[in-house]
Structures are given as structure tokens and as C-alpha cells.
Amino acid sequence: MAITRINEFVAAEGKADELFAFLKSLIPHISSSEGCELCEVLQSADDKNRFVVLEKWLSVESHTQSVANFPKEQMQAAMPLFGAPPKGCFYHG
């Protein structure tokens, strides 16, 4: 069953531009993962420190496999950009 994943991010103070660039840099990795139908990074119009990453997947398993293949060193290096722990949920229509 197709599934949508909505991930929420908050930038650390003064790090919004860097976090936005980092999140956008992940699009090729996510989009090229097996089972990914869509990946989009959006910045809030009301609060430049808030972002969402919208992902559409063929299945939860496809998403899980993509995360397992994420560049872990890149993720660790980006940790100072986050002002709060990321949140994410799966949705279906």
C-alpha cells in the first residue's frame, strides 16, 4: 500500500539556511531509493526555522530500507543544525 511520510524539522538558532541546504542535499539520495515516488523539502512561510520533508513511498518497508542506507557520517555532521529532535509519521489516504 502506498504511504506518505511527513518529517518535521526545526533549525537551531541561526542555522535555518544551512539546515535547508542540508535537507535539500538529501533529495537525490531519497528520490533514487527503490520505492520512492516523491520527495519534497518545504520551508514554513511563517517561521523560517521550520521545515517539512514530504515523501511518498510504495510501502513503509521501502522507506525503512532507504533510511538504513542513509549516509550516516553526513547525518552526524548535520546534528548541530537541528534545534529540536526531528519528528516524522506515516500517513495513508
C-alpha positions as CSV (number, residue, x, y, z in Angstrom):
1,M,0.0,0.0,0.0
2,A,1.3,3.5,-0.9
3,I,2.2,5.6,2.1
4,T,3.2,9.2,2.8
5,R,5.8,10.2,5.3
6,I,5.8,13.7,6.7
7,N,9.0,14.7,8.6
8,E,9.2,17.8,10.6
9,F,12.5,19.7,11.4
10,V,13.4,22.8,13.4
11,A,16.6,24.6,12.8
12,A,19.0,25.6,15.6
13,E,19.2,29.4,16.1
14,G,20.9,31.0,13.1
15,K,21.1,27.7,11.2
16,A,18.0,27.8,9.0
17,D,19.8,28.4,5.7
18,E,22.3,25.6,6.5
19,L,19.6,23.1,7.5
20,F,17.5,24.0,4.4
21,A,20.6,23.3,2.2
22,F,21.3,20.1,4.1
23,L,17.8,18.8,3.8
24,K,17.7,19.6,0.0
25,S,21.0,17.8,-0.4
26,L,19.3,14.6,0.7
27,I,16.7,14.7,-2.1
28,P,18.8,12.8,-4.6
29,H,19.5,10.0,-2.1
30,I,15.9,9.7,-1.1
31,S,14.4,10.1,-4.6
32,S,16.7,7.5,-6.1
33,S,15.8,4.9,-3.4
34,E,13.7,2.0,-4.5
35,G,10.1,2.6,-3.9
36,C,10.3,6.4,-3.6
37,E,7.6,8.2,-5.6
38,L,8.2,11.8,-4.4
39,C,10.4,13.8,-2.1
40,E,10.0,17.5,-1.4
41,V,11.6,19.8,1.1
42,L,9.5,22.8,2.2
43,Q,10.3,25.8,4.5
44,S,7.5,27.3,6.5
45,A,6.2,30.6,5.2
46,D,5.5,31.7,8.8
47,D,8.7,30.5,10.5
48,K,11.9,30.2,8.5
49,N,13.3,27.8,11.1
50,R,10.6,25.1,10.4
51,F,10.8,22.6,7.6
52,V,8.9,19.6,6.4
53,V,10.1,16.8,4.1
54,L,7.3,15.1,2.3
55,E,7.9,11.7,1.0
56,K,5.6,9.3,-0.9
57,W,6.6,5.6,-0.9
58,L,5.3,2.3,-2.3
59,S,5.5,0.9,1.3
60,V,6.8,1.6,4.8
61,E,9.4,-1.1,4.1
62,S,10.7,0.9,1.1
63,H,11.2,3.9,3.4
64,T,12.8,1.8,6.1
65,Q,15.3,0.4,3.6
66,S,16.1,3.9,2.4
67,V,16.9,5.1,5.9
68,A,19.1,2.1,6.5
69,N,21.2,3.2,3.5
70,F,21.5,6.9,4.6
71,P,24.9,8.4,4.7
72,K,25.4,8.2,8.4
73,E,28.5,10.4,8.6
74,Q,26.7,13.2,6.7
75,M,23.8,12.9,9.2
76,Q,26.1,13.1,12.2
77,A,27.9,16.2,10.8
78,A,24.5,17.9,10.5
79,M,23.4,17.4,14.1
80,P,24.4,20.9,15.2
81,L,21.9,22.3,12.6
82,F,18.9,20.9,14.5
83,G,17.2,22.9,17.2
84,A,15.0,20.0,18.2
85,P,14.8,16.3,17.6
86,P,13.2,15.6,14.1
87,K,9.7,14.2,14.1
88,G,8.0,12.0,11.5
89,C,4.9,10.0,10.9
90,F,3.4,7.8,8.1
91,Y,0.0,8.7,6.6
92,H,-2.3,6.9,4.2
93,G,-5.3,8.2,2.3
